[in-house]
Amino acid sequence: MPRRIMYLQLKTGHDTDRGPSWIAWVRFTRTWRTAYVHGRTLRRWPGLYDANFVDVETGEEFWLSGPKRDRTDGRYGNAQPVVEGDAAARYAAFLAGGPATKLAD
């Protein structure tokens, strides 16, 4: 299962780009339609206003995207995401020009 460093933000219950956000390892299915992160199963869901994935258990909406090297991940806000400890080294390498991906463990 491929995994990748991603920017993710909780959208449900928060104004535009005001929800908590993270840089974290996210695992994807082969089709990239399902993501696994923070013990959640997120499914790609087209047609949402400000999100692109939905938690299959809670219905909470999330925005997932590849991180940006200029650190402007939030589209309308300037809050910096929490960089999770196990993702910190790869994220630092990504910011220095490396890839954000890693094949299966």
Residue, then its C-alpha position, 0 to 999 in steps of 0.5 A: m500500500p503506497r504511503r505519502i506525506m500529506y497535508l490534511q485538514l479537518k473541515t467539519g465544524h470549522d470555518t474555511d481553513r480554520g480547522p486543525s491541520w497536520i503533515a502526516w503519513v497517509r496510506f492509500t489504496r491502489t486506486w487512491r480512493t481510500a486513505y488511512v490516517h490517524g486510525r481513520t478510513l477516509r474515502r474520496w468524495p467528489g462534489l463537496y464544497d471545501a473538502n475532498f475526503v469523508d471519514v466513513e465512520t463519522g461523516e467528518e469532512f477533510w481536505l487532503s493534498g500534497p504538501k507545498r514546499d513554500r508552506t502555503d498549504g492552507r488556502y485561505g489561512n496562514a496557520q501552520p500545520v502540526v508536523e507529526g513526529d514520524a513524518a518530520a524527517r521526510y517532511a524536512a527532506f521534502l522541503a529541501g527538494g526530496p520526494a514526499t512518497k515512500l513505497a510500502d514498509 
